[in-house]
Amino acid sequence: MSAVTTGRREDMAAAAGRLWADSVRASLEAEGRPVSGGWPGTMSEARARLPDDLGRGLESEEVSRLTRVLYHAARDSWLGKPSIAS
């Protein structure tokens, strides 16, 4: 396993979150549905979207922390807020 710094893992998780928000937005627009309101994603969905290689070999607490980074980046992107990790 290659050594990846904590900061790099956070950046990668945040990028995955922003891509998730973009994907949800595009899906809604393709269906002709409005893109409005609060972020529709869940923490369970965020965990499922955490890239396997990003969490491999980490303790569950670290995986949970990266899941939160991913979720918050997606939510902030959805709401048009700048992400701390961006």
C-alpha positions as CSV (number, residue, x, y, z in Angstrom):
1,M,0.0,0.0,0.0
2,S,1.4,3.4,-0.9
3,A,1.7,6.0,1.8
4,V,-0.9,8.7,1.4
5,T,-0.9,11.6,3.8
6,T,-3.9,12.5,5.9
7,G,-4.3,15.8,4.0
8,R,-4.2,14.1,0.6
9,R,-6.8,11.6,1.8
10,E,-9.0,14.5,2.9
11,D,-8.5,16.2,-0.5
12,M,-9.5,13.0,-2.3
13,A,-12.6,12.5,-0.1
14,A,-13.7,16.1,-0.6
15,A,-13.2,15.8,-4.4
16,A,-15.3,12.6,-4.4
17,G,-18.0,14.5,-2.4
18,R,-18.1,17.3,-5.0
19,L,-18.4,14.8,-7.8
20,W,-21.3,13.2,-6.0
21,A,-23.1,16.5,-5.7
22,D,-22.5,17.2,-9.4
23,S,-23.8,13.8,-10.3
24,V,-27.0,14.2,-8.2
25,R,-27.5,17.7,-9.7
26,A,-27.1,16.3,-13.3
27,S,-29.5,13.4,-12.6
28,L,-32.2,15.8,-11.3
29,E,-31.7,18.2,-14.2
30,A,-31.9,15.3,-16.7
31,E,-35.2,14.3,-15.2
32,G,-36.5,17.8,-15.4
33,R,-36.7,18.1,-11.7
34,P,-35.7,21.2,-9.8
35,V,-32.4,21.4,-8.0
36,S,-33.3,23.1,-4.8
37,G,-33.6,22.6,-1.1
38,G,-31.3,20.8,1.2
39,W,-28.7,18.2,0.3
40,P,-30.6,14.9,-0.4
41,G,-27.6,12.6,0.3
42,T,-27.1,10.6,3.5
43,M,-24.1,9.5,5.5
44,S,-24.7,5.9,4.5
45,E,-24.5,6.9,0.8
46,A,-21.4,8.9,1.5
47,R,-19.7,5.8,3.1
48,A,-20.7,3.8,0.0
49,R,-19.1,6.5,-2.2
50,L,-15.8,6.6,-0.3
51,P,-13.3,5.1,-2.8
52,D,-12.1,1.7,-1.7
53,D,-8.5,2.5,-2.1
54,L,-8.9,5.6,0.0
55,G,-10.1,3.7,3.1
56,R,-8.0,0.6,2.7
57,G,-6.0,-0.3,5.7
58,L,-7.4,2.5,7.9
59,E,-9.0,2.2,11.3
60,S,-12.8,2.5,11.3
61,E,-12.5,5.9,13.1
62,E,-10.4,7.3,10.2
63,V,-12.8,5.8,7.6
64,S,-15.7,7.5,9.5
65,R,-13.8,10.8,9.5
66,L,-13.2,10.6,5.7
67,T,-16.8,9.7,5.2
68,R,-17.8,12.9,7.0
69,V,-15.3,15.0,4.9
70,L,-16.9,13.5,1.7
71,Y,-20.5,14.1,3.0
72,H,-19.8,17.7,4.0
73,A,-18.0,18.5,0.7
74,A,-21.0,17.2,-1.2
75,R,-23.5,19.1,1.0
76,D,-21.5,22.3,0.7
77,S,-21.1,22.0,-3.0
78,W,-24.9,21.4,-3.3
79,L,-25.6,24.5,-1.2
80,G,-23.0,26.6,-3.1
81,K,-20.7,26.9,-0.1
82,P,-17.0,26.7,-0.5
83,S,-15.6,23.5,1.0
84,I,-12.9,23.8,3.7
85,A,-11.0,21.0,2.1
86,S,-11.1,22.5,-1.4
